[in-house]
């Protein structure tokens, strides 16, 4: 096996590397007043990007999260996983970058929080605003096919 070399798509993910302060703009239901969040993103040789987040979540207290992101040139898709210390579900992503090169949409399937025992389709959307600012939007697909925004958060790079 030859060692993987970073592609243009991997280089896109490099802009996420760093220390970030996260501020919820539209908290998820039950998360009003959520405490400060921070995130640290690092690179594994330019191929995989690991994000570790931590903060307070109402009803859960201090929690930690971990996101992995990379690019699979065979699938021609961004791929990744997400886990949080507040749940036991492993979220698995596949996604694409839009034509502007600013918006990464990650699709996944997971537990439907409004219909226990059912699953739902989700999208986590990363929008690059500039070098030091990005936005995260999480949304869920309703049974009628429409999308409902669950939360929006602004990420600001620590100086």
MOHU-V270340 format. One record per backbone hydrogen bond with DSSP energy under -1.0 kcal/mol. CO is the residue of the C=O (numbers start at 1). NH is the residue of the N-H. If there is no record, write none. Layout:
# MOHU-V270340
co: (CO	CO)
nh: (NH	NH)
This chain:
# MOHU-V270340
co: (7	8	9	12	13	14	18	19	20	21	22	23	28	31	37	38	39	40	41	42	44	44	48	49	50	51	52	53	54	55	57	57	61	63	64	65	66	67	68	69	70	72	72	77	78	79	80	81	82	83	84	91	93	94	95	96	98	102	103	104	105	106	107	108	110	115	118	120	121	122	123	124	125	126	127	130	132	133	133	134	135	136	137	138	138	139	140	142	146	148	151	152	152	153	154	155	156)
nh: (11	12	13	15	16	17	41	158	39	156	37	154	31	34	22	54	20	52	18	50	47	48	44	69	42	67	40	65	38	63	60	61	57	55	85	53	83	51	81	49	79	76	77	72	95	70	93	68	91	66	87	82	80	107	78	105	101	128	98	126	96	124	94	122	120	118	112	110	141	108	139	106	137	104	135	133	157	129	130	155	127	153	125	150	151	123	148	145	142	140	138	25	26	136	23	134	21)
